[in-house]
Amino acid sequence: MTTEDIRAELQQNIDEKYRAFHASLVPGIGTFLGVRVPKMREIAKKAAKEDYQTFFAEADVSVYEELMIRGMIPGYAKLTIKQRKQELERFVPYINNWAVCDCCCVTYKFMKKDQDEWLAFLKKYLSSEKEYELRFAIVCLLDFFINDTYIDEVLELLADIQHDAYYVKMADAWALSICYIKFPQKTEPILERETLDGEIRKKAVQKIRESLRVSKEEKERLKKKFCLLYTSDAADDRI
């Protein structure tokens, strides 16, 4: 697909109601046409089979949909590990909102293989000061590394994150909540650590308590435990 083909298909699939709704959910979205994610995935998959490099060079990254497709293609194209790393290194600095970050990260299923190599790749972003570079790494950990092999290392990485940006803290809390759901005995001591950011802990417990995979009794136990351990949380029933 040429860049013109991609843009034409985007124009043909604009949903005005979706644009009005979704634009309110994504701060800093920039130019937003209003194309739904499944359609963008369909376009990205088709583009990945053809000469997508031209689109990479010509994509207008100020347009939400073009940036999204630019970020999805490396997940669908047939590339070597070296090429995938190069494409991610080019793309990640352009991420400017949580939706582009999360929708593209879930596409990188290639990280389920060669996990030692990909974990090493992500670690450089875990030390970034940039909000969405850090969120990119956290969401990739969440999507592909919460497993028997990596849970201990992932928990330590998540516990060490110190950043004031809202979307970093929310990603960290989200990841910790999934760690708890899958590995509760390993994760609870991390949530107890005094060095863990209080907002991250509070939000993680909240997300655990919202999960359908956690029993009502367990949710109540966690609420009582963490309100008692950290009195600053006790006055906030939202935990």
Secondary structure as the mmCIF struct_conf table of DSSP 4:
data_model
#
loop_
_struct_conf.conf_type_id
_struct_conf.id
_struct_conf.beg_label_comp_id
_struct_conf.beg_label_asym_id
_struct_conf.beg_label_seq_id
_struct_conf.end_label_comp_id
_struct_conf.end_label_asym_id
_struct_conf.end_label_seq_id
HELX_RH_AL_P HELX_RH_AL_P1 THR A 3 GLN A 12
TURN_TY1_P TURN_TY1_P1 ASN A 13 ASN A 13
HELX_RH_AL_P HELX_RH_AL_P2 GLU A 16 ALA A 23
TURN_TY1_P TURN_TY1_P2 SER A 24 LEU A 25
BEND BEND1 VAL A 26 VAL A 26
TURN_TY1_P TURN_TY1_P3 PRO A 27 GLY A 28
STRN STRN1 THR A 31 THR A 31
HELX_RH_AL_P HELX_RH_AL_P3 VAL A 37 ALA A 48
TURN_TY1_P TURN_TY1_P4 LYS A 49 LYS A 49
BEND BEND2 GLU A 50 GLU A 50
HELX_RH_AL_P HELX_RH_AL_P4 TYR A 52 GLU A 58
TURN_TY1_P TURN_TY1_P5 VAL A 61 SER A 62
STRN STRN2 VAL A 63 VAL A 63
HELX_RH_AL_P HELX_RH_AL_P5 TYR A 64 TYR A 76
BEND BEND3 ALA A 77 ALA A 77
HELX_RH_AL_P HELX_RH_AL_P6 ILE A 81 PHE A 91
HELX_RH_3T_P HELX_RH_3T_P1 VAL A 92 TYR A 94
BEND BEND4 ASN A 97 ASN A 97
HELX_RH_AL_P HELX_RH_AL_P7 TRP A 98 CYS A 105
TURN_TY1_P TURN_TY1_P6 VAL A 106 THR A 107
HELX_RH_3T_P HELX_RH_3T_P2 LYS A 109 LYS A 112
BEND BEND5 LYS A 113 ASP A 114
HELX_RH_AL_P HELX_RH_AL_P8 GLN A 115 LEU A 126
TURN_TY1_P TURN_TY1_P7 SER A 127 SER A 127
BEND BEND6 GLU A 129 LYS A 130
HELX_RH_AL_P HELX_RH_AL_P9 GLU A 131 PHE A 144
BEND BEND7 ASN A 147 ASN A 147
TURN_TY1_P TURN_TY1_P8 ASP A 148 TYR A 150
HELX_RH_AL_P HELX_RH_AL_P10 ILE A 151 ALA A 159
TURN_TY1_P TURN_TY1_P9 ASP A 160 ASP A 160
HELX_RH_AL_P HELX_RH_AL_P11 TYR A 166 LYS A 182
HELX_RH_AL_P HELX_RH_AL_P12 PRO A 184 GLU A 192
TURN_TY1_P TURN_TY1_P10 GLU A 194 THR A 195
BEND BEND8 LEU A 196 LEU A 196
HELX_RH_AL_P HELX_RH_AL_P13 GLY A 198 GLU A 210
TURN_TY1_P TURN_TY1_P11 LEU A 212 ARG A 213
BEND BEND9 VAL A 214 VAL A 214
HELX_RH_AL_P HELX_RH_AL_P14 LYS A 216 LEU A 229
HELX_RH_AL_P HELX_RH_AL_P15 THR A 231 ALA A 234
TURN_TY1_P TURN_TY1_P12 ALA A 235 ALA A 235
TURN_TY1_P TURN_TY1_P13 ASP A 237 ARG A 238
#
